[in-house]
């Protein structure tokens, strides 16, 4: 499963900390979007703002591993301010509908 280009990361968060956490993710993804291997990223929040998720897709699993090895990215994913880390999973695509 380490051979995935898609990463899903979910954090539990106090609603008062959510704007700062989302802002940090937006900053990080704005920078990452400049990478040629970057495909897309999404930041999602639960309706109660008690959980935030990030879905990141790179071109290849190798690109995704390189992304995670960048110190600033690793630190953000592992220690997003005001959050408790819940889920960190890799996913591979099984179907695409457009």
Secondary structure, 3 states (H helix, E strand, C coil): CCCCCEEEEEEEECHHHHHHHHHHHHHHHHHHCCCCCEEEEEEEECCCCCEEEEEEEECCHHHHHHHHHCHHHHHHHHCCCCEEEEEEEEECCCCCCC
